[in-house]
């Protein structure tokens, strides 16, 4: 009797072990399902985290600048704030509370506003849907070389985890501004690698001692090649009225300072669960 019971118990145990391994083989493990190994950048994350289509090194360095997301689709959810580049690196795009501002360069290398339609796509777009902000007035002018550090310190004081990317905006007067609008190639990347751009790739480049407008930016430490250019922790665009035509345009900011009275907006700190 005991011998028969023992054999029965062993058979049941063997069946249990077989079923366990069989079930595991039919369900992918976390390394395959969590996206950690995927190479595609055409992904979006929950509202509490950054939304990103394309990576800087991919889009600019490897010239994989095909369309990744239709701007109409990207703005289908409310309160999007984002920066990016148009398909083919044909211009800059900024989204300010769901409103898209896109700009290209005309034959005279001047700024050309784009009429946004549902077919227009971005090859790079980074941002977040944010409905609640805190406002912070700049009490003393911030020089351009201190811009990144100022944003980081202000965010840290508000309890934002600055080791993780976050979106910010600013409105008012900006000082010592240098900006560009791409036209098929990135001038920052070209200068870093000593590349001479062809005539039809030359961007619009401008410097302004003072410029009034609105900044939309992503602060991201140690993210060169992913979210930012080298030697900076911010990927920032400016929306402003072009001085000659008064047209509403946008551009990539290479550097900027903040004049006294400018207002920085930071997202309301997410809950600890959101930041995990």
N, C-alpha and C positions, 0 to 999 in steps of 0.2 A: 504493500500500500504506500509506504513512504517513498519507495523507489519510483512508483508510478507518478506520485505527486511531484517528485523532484523533476522528472522528465517533462511533465506538463508545464511546470513553472519555467523551465529553461526554454521550452518552445515558445511560450508567451513572451518571454523577455526578448528572444531573438526577433520575433515579429514586431515588437515595439521599436527595437533599434532600427530594423529595416524601414519601417514607416517613417521614422524620424528623419533619416538620411534621404529617403525618397522625397519627402515634402520639401526639404531644404533645397534639393537639386532642382525642384520645379519652381522655386521662388528666387528671383535674383537677390543677391546680397546688397548691402548698403553701398559698397564701392561702385556698383554699376548703376544704382538707382538714384543716388544722391546728387549726381551731376558733377562730382568732384573731378572726374576724369574727362568730361566732355570737352571737345575743342570748339564747338560752336559757341558764339557769343550772342546768338539770337534767343535771348532768354529774358524773362522778367521775374522779379521776386515780389513777395507780399508788400503791401502798401507801406509797412514800417521800415522797409529796406530799400536800398538803391535800385533803380531800374536802369539797365544798361543793355544797349545794342551796339556791338562792335567794340574793339579795343584799339587804342592809339597805335600800337606797334603793328597791328594787323592792317588797319585802314590806311595809315600813312607810310610806315616803313615797308610793309609787304605789298602795298597798293591793292589790297583787297577791298576796294571801295564801291562794291555793288550795293544796291538798295537793300536794307535790312528791315525797315519798318516804315509803313506809310504814315505820314504825319496825321492823317485823319484817324487812323487806328490808334496812334499813340495818344491822341487827345480825346479819345472817346470817353475816358474817365475824367472826372472833374479835378481841377486844381493841380494840373501838371506844371512843374517848373523844371526846365531841362535845357541843356546846351548840346550842340552837335554840329555835324557837317552834312551837307546835301549829298545825295547819290553822285558818285563820280568826282567827289571833292569839288563840285562846281560852285560852292558857296557855303555860307554859314547859316545856321538856324538856331533860334532861341525861342523857347516856349515860356511865356510869362502868364501864369494862372490860366493855362489852357489856350491862350492866344498865341498863334504862331507868327513870328517875324522871321523872314528869310531874305537874304541879300546875296547877290552875285556881283560880278565885275563886268562892266561893259567894255566895248572895244577901245575906249579911251582910258581904260583902267580906273574908271570912277565907279562909285557905288550905284548899284541898280536894285531897287526893291523887287521882290518876287511876288507875283499874285499866286497865293497858295491855293492849290486845288487838290481834290482827293487822290490824284495819281502821284503827287510828289512824295518822294521817299527820302529818308535819311540813311546814310551809311554808318553814321555814328550818332548815338543819342544817349545821353546820361542825365538822370534827374530823379524826381520823386513827386508823388502826389501829396501835397501838404495843404491842409486847411486851417491850421492854427499856428500862429507865429508870435514871437516876442520882439518888440521894437527897442532899438538901442541907438541913441543919438551920439554921434562922435563929438566929444567935447573939445578936442584939440586935433589939428590936422595931422594925418598919418602919412608919412612919405612912402613912396612906392616900394622902397626896399624893405619896409616894415609891414607891408600889407598882409602877407600870409601869417606872420606871427601875431598880428593884431586880431585877425579872424579867429585864430586858434585859441588865443588867450580869452577872448570874449566868449567863445563857445564853451570853453572849459569852465568859466565862471558861472555859466548857466546850467552846468551839470551834464553837458553833452559829452559823450565819449569820443574824443578827437582822434582816437586810434582807428576809428571806423569812418568811412566817408559820410558826409552830410551835405545837404543843399543849403545855400544862404542867398540872400538878395541884399541889395543896397540901392538907395535912391538919393539923389541930390547932386552935388557938384564933386567931380573927381579931378585930381591934379596929376600932372606929369604922366599923361596917358599915352601909351603906344599900342597900336592895334593893327589888325590886318583882316582882310577877307580873302580866302583862298580862291584860286581859279585853276584847279586841276592838280595842284601840288602845294605842300605846306612850306612856307618860307622859313619857319623855325627849323624844321628838319633839314632843309636845304643848306642853311647857314652852318648848322652843326656838322654837316658832312662835306662842306666845301663844294656843293653842287650849284652850278649856274643854271637857273631856270630859263627855259625858252620863253620867247616873247608871248606866246599864247598861254603860258602857265604863270606869268608874273601876276602877283596878287595886287590888290589895293593895300597900300601901307600908309598909315598916317600917325602923326604925333600931335598931341594937343596939350598945351600948358594947362588948359581947363576945359572940362567937358561936362555938360549936364545930361543926366539920363538915369537909366536903371541897370544895375548889374544883376546878373543871374550866374551863380557859380556853384561848383562842387569843391569842397575841401576834402583832400585825400592825401594823407601822409604816405610817403614811400610807395607811391603809385605811378611813378614814371613809366611810360610805355603802356600802362593800363588805362589810367584816367587822365593823366597830366603829361605835359612836356617835362623834359629833364630840368632839374634845379628849381622846381616849384611844387608847392603843395596844393595849388588851386588851378582849376580849369574854369575860366571866367569869360563870359560874354557881356557886352554892353548893348543896350537898346537905346537909341538916341535919334534925334532929328538931324538929318544931314544939313550942315550949315547953309549950303548954296540953294538946295531945292526944298528944304524943310520936310523931305520925305522921311518916313519912319524906317530906320534901317538897323541892322545889327552887325557886330563884328567880334572877332576873337580878341581878347585883351592879352597882350604880352606883358604889360605892366601898368599899374595904376596906383595912385595914392588916393586918400580920402580927405576931402576938405572938411573943415569944422561945420557941423550942422547936418552932415550926411546921416542918413538913418539906415542902420544895419538891421536886417530881419533874420532871425534864427528860428528854426522849427521848434515848437514846443517839445520839450524832452520826452521821448517815448518812454513807456514803462520798461522796467528791467527785462520783462519777458520779451519785449519787442527788440531789445538790443542784443539778445543772445544769438 
